[in-house]
Amino acid sequence: MRTPDDLDHEAERLRLEAEGETDPKWALGLQHMRRSSTQLAAILRELAAGGSRTPGEDEAA
C-alpha cells in the first residue's frame, strides 16, 4: 500500500517531468529542497505567531 509520502513523491516527480526535468538525481534534490523550504516556512509562521520550537521537534511528532 502506498503512503501519502509515496504519493507526494510521485506527484512531484510527474510535475518535474512535465516541466522537462528528466534527471532523477536533480529532480530528487529539487524535491528535497522544496520540502525543506516548505517546512522552514511553516516553522517560521509558527514562531511568528508566538509558538515555540526546539530542534528535532518535527522528528519526534
Secondary structure as GFF3:
##gff-version 3
##sequence-region A 1 61
A	DSSP	alpha_helix	4	18	.	.	.	ID=ss1
A	DSSP	alpha_helix	24	48	.	.	.	ID=ss2
A	DSSP	alpha_helix	57	60	.	.	.	ID=ss3
###
